[in-house]
Amino acid sequence: MADIAQKRDVLGLEALITEMKKPARPQVDAGKGQKKQRHKTDVKPGAQHWMRDAPLGSFAQAGLGIMLLVTGLRHGCSLAHPMVLSNPFLIPAGSDFAELRNVKNTQPPAAPTGTNIVSLQQDRKPVVEFWYEFASTYSYLSAMRIETLASDYGVTIAWKPFLLGPIFKKQGWPTSPFNLFPAKGRYMWRDMERLCERYGLPLTMPMPFPQDSLLAARIAHAGQNQPWIGAFTRAVYIAEFGQGLDIAEESLMAELLLETSAPAKKVLEAAHSRETKISLRAAVAEAEKLGIFGAPSFVLPDGELYWGDDRLEQALEAARNMVATDV
């Protein structure tokens, strides 16, 4: 009997659907044989707007939707039934079917619960520490590219300017190894020519090399958490390796600070302060504890160290993958 009732209901619905597909017949005034015109005064004032704009078939479709829903529930149908899917009135905007009918989900986002903690963790960006020395040629290449690449990889950069001189001295090097070993130095400058051409960066060998980077490092260290740190760092490198200017000159540093919308006077005062000098020395000690021996270096949240501009993308990729494996 249940099968017969279900068949009867389905046949009745199909007949109703067929009837709805027929073109609507115009209403005719029996006295004059003319089409009856609809006026705004035919409906209540409060209902004029939505009734005027709504298609006549909408009300019939809504009624059909209710009938379909009742029929489906009575016979154990789900919302995935083909007849239900074909009726937009039965598909909630917040359901998985909303996309099927191109309905924008206007429901407010659900409050954080225990069921979506994983998705919240996935939105957290890993932080990669970028340790760089202003006198370092390869740090120049990384500094000019790292912000764009970090954005592509979904990684946040922590700017860590420091000094390599004290670390070199502990290894018995009074200056850059590129000066101590001429063949290595010649190769480095040729390699820089190739890489700068590849990246579209200017290259001019500054004199002397390496440059005195103490003032630039103090300025960057004092402003490492400021919004202008990236722009200032790139400006210093362009002045040094792009134009061959002396980055030890305070007037040049003041000019670059102003160009990058930094409060030059305040920053220079902070760079010369005792607190900044002590803090920069502490940063060098921290770099040594992390195992840093050259620049650029990249340190991941778990302490994993990557050295060299040619390891930049690899470090960012590893940091991104850490978040995926963490959750």
Residue pairs with C-beta under 8 A, 6 or more apart in sequence:
2 75
6 75
9 71
9 74
9 75
10 71
13 64
13 67
13 68
13 71
13 83
16 64
16 67
17 64
20 57
20 60
20 61
20 64
24 56
24 57
26 35
26 36
27 35
27 36
28 34
28 35
28 36
29 35
29 36
40 48
40 52
43 51
43 52
61 87
61 88
61 89
62 89
64 87
64 89
65 87
65 89
65 90
68 83
68 84
68 87
68 90
69 84
69 90
71 77
72 78
72 79
72 81
72 83
72 84
77 84
78 84
79 85
79 90
79 91
79 95
79 97
84 90
84 91
85 91
85 97
85 100
88 101
88 103
91 97
91 98
91 100
91 101
91 103
92 98
93 103
93 104
93 105
93 106
93 107
94 105
94 107
98 104
98 105
110 116
112 120
118 327
121 323
121 326
121 327
122 323
122 324
122 327
124 323
125 154
125 155
125 156
125 323
126 155
126 156
126 300
126 301
126 319
126 320
126 322
126 323
127 155
127 156
127 157
127 158
127 301
127 319
128 150
128 155
128 156
128 157
128 158
128 298
128 299
128 300
128 301
128 315
128 316
128 319
129 158
129 160
129 298
129 299
130 142
130 143
130 146
130 157
130 158
130 159
130 160
130 296
130 298
131 160
131 162
131 287
131 290
131 292
131 295
131 296
131 297
131 298
131 299
132 139
132 142
132 143
132 159
132 160
132 161
132 162
132 233
132 295
132 296
133 139
133 161
133 162
133 163
133 164
133 213
133 217
133 295
133 296
134 161
134 211
134 213
134 216
134 217
134 220
134 236
134 237
134 240
134 247
135 164
135 176
135 209
135 210
135 211
135 212
135 213
136 164
136 210
136 294
136 295
136 296
137 178
137 188
137 189
137 192
137 241
138 192
138 295
138 296
138 308
138 309
139 237
139 295
139 296
139 309
140 201
140 237
140 240
140 241
141 192
141 195
141 196
141 199
141 201
141 309
142 296
142 309
142 312
143 233
143 234
143 237
143 296
144 199
144 201
144 234
144 237
144 238
145 199
145 312
146 157
146 312
147 157
147 230
149 312
149 313
149 316
150 156
150 157
150 316
153 316
153 317
153 319
153 320
154 320
155 316
155 319
155 320
157 230
158 224
159 220
159 224
159 225
159 229
159 230
159 233
160 224
160 283
160 287
161 216
161 217
161 220
161 221
161 224
161 233
161 283
162 217
162 221
162 280
162 283
162 284
162 287
162 292
162 295
163 213
163 214
163 217
163 280
163 284
164 294
164 295
166 284
167 284
167 287
167 288
167 292
167 293
168 174
168 175
168 176
168 177
170 288
171 293
173 180
175 210
176 185
176 209
176 210
177 184
178 184
178 185
178 188
178 209
179 185
179 209
179 210
189 205
192 203
193 203
195 201
195 309
196 202
196 203
201 242
202 238
202 241
202 242
202 243
203 241
203 242
204 241
204 242
204 243
204 244
205 241
205 244
206 240
206 241
206 244
206 245
206 246
206 247
207 244
211 240
211 246
211 247
211 248
212 246
212 247
212 248
213 247
213 248
214 248
215 247
215 248
215 250
215 253
215 271
216 236
216 247
216 248
216 253
217 280
218 271
218 272
218 276
218 277
218 280
219 232
219 253
219 257
219 267
219 268
219 271
220 229
220 232
220 233
220 236
221 271
221 276
221 279
221 280
221 283
222 267
222 270
222 271
222 273
222 276
223 229
223 232
223 262
223 267
223 270
226 262
228 257
228 260
228 261
228 262
231 260
231 261
232 256
232 257
232 260
232 262
235 256
235 259
235 260
236 247
236 253
236 256
239 245
239 247
239 252
239 256
240 247
245 252
246 252
247 253
250 268
253 268
254 264
254 268
257 263
257 264
257 267
257 268
258 264
270 276
287 297
290 297
290 299
290 303
290 305
291 305
292 299
292 305
292 307
293 307
294 307
294 308
296 307
296 308
296 309
296 312
297 305
297 306
297 307
298 305
298 306
298 307
298 311
298 312
298 315
298 316
299 305
299 306
300 306
300 315
300 318
300 319
300 322
301 319
301 322
302 322
304 318
306 312
306 314
306 315
306 318
